[in-house]
Amino acid sequence: MTQDVHIQITDRDGILHDVQAPTDMALNLMEVVRLFELAPEGTIGVCGGMAMCASCQCYVQSSHELNEKLDEEDAMLSEAFNVKPTSRLSCQIQISLNLEGLKVELAPED
């Protein structure tokens, strides 16, 4: 039986989207954004989710405990624009049951 988690994603136009993300497909948050077409094609996850660009940067707005940032993600965020203390690369956030109620905002494209 598949279980979905409810995630609130604010897109780059400031529109809030409530999505049900499947936990049984080994998706990351960037792939969920693509799946629900919450960013124009070609503007998010340009590197394919390899933490080699910051096009999928998001701001975590809830107090969920996420997996620790790996060195590659930290390095990429150190070179990105519009970085905040809550910035993460959405390609590095795996969808799991502990993300129920997660709230994020997509960072500006530039």
Residue frames relative to the residue before (quaternion, step in Angstrom):
aa qw qx qy qz dx dy dz
M 1.0000 0.0000 0.0000 0.0000 0.00 0.00 0.00
T 0.3368 -0.7564 0.5243 0.1988 3.56 -0.68 1.04
Q 0.1593 -0.7566 0.6266 0.0981 3.48 -1.18 0.69
D 0.2070 -0.7643 0.6014 0.1060 3.50 -0.96 0.93
V 0.2598 -0.7251 0.6081 0.1925 3.54 -1.27 0.41
H 0.4142 -0.6886 0.5462 0.2364 3.53 -1.11 0.78
I 0.0205 0.7855 -0.6153 0.0631 3.57 -0.78 1.10
Q 0.2301 -0.7470 0.6075 0.1412 3.55 -1.06 0.82
I 0.0390 -0.7995 0.5981 -0.0386 3.54 -0.72 1.17
T 0.1933 -0.7514 0.6211 0.1112 3.55 -0.82 1.05
D 0.3340 -0.7705 0.5099 0.1865 3.57 -0.62 1.14
R 0.7205 -0.4676 0.3087 0.4086 3.58 -1.31 0.06
D 0.6438 0.4748 -0.3231 0.5056 3.59 1.30 -0.14
G 0.5693 -0.6275 0.3640 0.3869 3.58 1.28 0.12
I 0.4990 0.6466 -0.4270 0.3881 3.58 1.27 0.24
L 0.3345 -0.7529 0.5410 0.1689 3.55 -0.86 1.06
H 0.0900 -0.7853 0.6123 0.0151 3.56 -0.91 1.00
D 0.2121 -0.7331 0.6334 0.1278 3.56 -0.95 0.95
V 0.0107 0.8162 -0.5761 0.0429 3.57 -0.59 1.11
Q 0.2990 -0.6944 0.6232 0.2002 3.50 -1.31 0.48
A 0.1114 -0.8253 0.5534 0.0179 3.57 -0.34 1.27
P 0.4151 -0.7212 0.4943 0.2516 3.60 -0.77 0.98
T 0.3248 -0.7603 0.5347 0.1748 3.56 -1.01 0.82
D 0.6736 0.5316 -0.2834 0.4281 3.58 1.24 -0.23
M 0.6411 0.5466 -0.3223 0.4318 3.59 1.23 0.24
A 0.4288 -0.7270 0.4366 0.3115 3.60 1.31 0.20
L 0.3106 0.7581 -0.5086 0.2649 3.57 1.02 0.85
N 0.2741 -0.6945 0.6218 0.2364 3.50 -1.32 0.31
L 0.7108 -0.4758 0.3012 0.4214 3.57 -1.26 0.27
M 0.5992 0.5561 -0.3608 0.4489 3.62 1.03 -0.68
E 0.6682 0.4961 -0.2993 0.4668 3.58 0.95 -0.87
V 0.6104 0.5324 -0.3478 0.4722 3.59 1.11 -0.63
V 0.6266 0.5246 -0.3328 0.4706 3.59 0.98 -0.83
R 0.6629 0.4890 -0.2991 0.4816 3.58 0.97 -0.82
L 0.6366 0.5583 -0.3186 0.4262 3.58 0.93 -0.95
F 0.7601 0.3481 -0.1825 0.5174 3.57 0.97 -0.89
E 0.3941 -0.7610 0.4389 0.2702 3.59 1.37 0.21
L 0.2573 0.7972 -0.4975 0.2253 3.56 0.87 1.06
A 0.7322 0.2136 -0.1831 0.6203 3.57 1.33 0.10
P 0.5851 -0.5851 0.4120 0.3815 3.60 -1.03 0.68
E 0.5899 -0.5926 0.4226 0.3498 3.55 -1.04 0.84
G 0.7979 0.2795 -0.2277 0.4831 3.54 -0.98 0.89
T 0.6711 0.4936 -0.3111 0.4573 3.61 1.24 0.07
I 0.7537 0.2654 -0.1801 0.5737 3.58 1.23 -0.11
G 0.8235 0.1598 -0.1480 0.5239 3.53 -0.92 0.95
V 0.1043 0.8420 -0.5199 0.0993 3.55 1.05 0.79
C 0.7177 0.4340 -0.2524 0.4825 3.60 1.02 -0.77
G 0.5456 -0.6445 0.3831 0.3745 3.58 1.26 0.03
G 0.6643 -0.5365 0.3025 0.4236 3.56 1.18 0.40
M 0.4772 0.6951 -0.4106 0.3472 3.56 1.19 0.52
A 0.4514 -0.6946 0.4318 0.3569 3.61 1.33 0.17
M 0.4915 0.6622 -0.4209 0.3778 3.58 1.10 0.76
C 0.7236 0.2116 -0.2086 0.6230 3.56 1.31 0.25
A 0.3836 -0.7180 0.5160 0.2668 3.59 -1.16 0.06
S 0.2999 0.7941 -0.4890 0.2009 3.58 1.18 0.43
C 0.7172 0.4165 -0.2557 0.4968 3.60 1.18 -0.38
Q 0.2758 0.7860 -0.5137 0.2056 3.57 1.22 0.33
C 0.0126 0.7790 -0.6267 0.0166 3.54 -1.07 0.80
Y 0.3748 -0.6838 0.5763 0.2445 3.52 -1.34 0.30
V 0.2993 -0.7481 0.5669 0.1715 3.57 -0.68 1.08
Q 0.1626 -0.8337 0.5263 0.0381 3.56 -0.58 1.19
S 0.6725 0.4275 -0.2999 0.5244 3.60 1.23 -0.03
S 0.5647 -0.6457 0.4154 0.3026 3.56 -1.25 0.33
H 0.2553 0.7877 -0.5216 0.2057 3.59 1.12 0.57
E 0.3790 -0.6767 0.5767 0.2566 3.53 -1.14 0.69
L 0.1271 -0.8015 0.5833 0.0342 3.54 -0.59 1.18
N 0.6570 -0.4644 0.3931 0.4452 3.52 -1.29 0.21
E 0.5891 -0.5965 0.4217 0.3454 3.55 -1.14 0.68
K 0.5179 -0.6211 0.4837 0.3346 3.58 -1.11 0.69
L 0.3243 -0.7127 0.5868 0.2063 3.54 -0.96 0.88
D 0.7055 -0.4764 0.3170 0.4182 3.57 -1.24 0.38
E 0.6402 0.5418 -0.3320 0.4318 3.60 0.99 -0.84
E 0.6636 0.4915 -0.3025 0.4760 3.59 0.96 -0.85
D 0.6394 0.5278 -0.3188 0.4593 3.58 0.94 -0.89
A 0.6642 0.5083 -0.2973 0.4606 3.58 0.92 -0.91
M 0.6637 0.5004 -0.3080 0.4628 3.58 0.93 -0.86
L 0.6697 0.4896 -0.3051 0.4676 3.60 0.92 -0.83
S 0.6144 0.5538 -0.3580 0.4331 3.61 1.10 -0.58
E 0.7167 0.4100 -0.2389 0.5110 3.60 1.24 -0.41
A 0.5622 0.6390 -0.3681 0.3743 3.60 1.28 -0.22
F 0.4690 -0.6331 0.5362 0.3030 3.53 -1.36 0.29
N 0.8363 0.2487 -0.1656 0.4597 3.58 -1.32 0.33
V 0.2992 0.7702 -0.5106 0.2376 3.59 1.10 0.65
K 0.1185 -0.7634 0.6336 0.0422 3.53 -1.09 0.89
P 0.6790 -0.4806 0.3421 0.4371 3.61 -1.20 0.21
T 0.7174 0.4266 -0.2479 0.4919 3.60 1.14 -0.56
S 0.3870 0.7453 -0.4683 0.2746 3.61 1.24 0.18
R 0.0587 0.7457 -0.6625 0.0393 3.51 -1.18 0.80
L 0.4274 -0.6178 0.5709 0.3314 3.54 -1.28 0.30
S 0.4198 -0.7423 0.4578 0.2512 3.58 -0.57 1.12
C 0.5845 0.5778 -0.3788 0.4254 3.61 1.17 -0.39
Q 0.6873 0.4713 -0.2742 0.4800 3.58 1.24 -0.33
I 0.6101 0.5171 -0.3509 0.4872 3.59 1.31 0.13
Q 0.2226 -0.7958 0.5542 0.1002 3.58 -0.30 1.28
I 0.4430 -0.6821 0.5162 0.2686 3.56 -0.97 0.87
S 0.1619 0.7657 -0.6033 0.1534 3.54 -0.78 1.12
L 0.7158 -0.4668 0.3080 0.4182 3.55 -1.27 0.30
N 0.6511 0.5328 -0.3346 0.4245 3.61 1.04 -0.65
L 0.6007 0.5570 -0.3682 0.4397 3.63 1.25 0.02
E 0.3146 0.7566 -0.5142 0.2534 3.60 1.23 0.15
G 0.8321 0.1801 -0.1636 0.4984 3.58 -0.79 1.09
L 0.3423 0.7537 -0.4957 0.2627 3.59 1.25 0.15
K 0.1085 -0.7720 0.6240 0.0528 3.58 -1.08 0.81
V 0.0760 0.7910 -0.6007 0.0876 3.55 -0.79 1.08
E 0.2102 -0.7291 0.6348 0.1459 3.50 -1.35 0.39
L 0.4161 -0.6924 0.5240 0.2699 3.58 -0.90 0.87
A 0.4511 -0.6807 0.5092 0.2720 3.56 -0.94 0.90
P 0.6250 -0.5272 0.3963 0.4177 3.62 -1.17 0.46
E 0.6197 -0.5954 0.3823 0.3397 3.53 -1.17 0.67
D 0.7425 0.4116 -0.2469 0.4673 3.64 0.97 -0.70
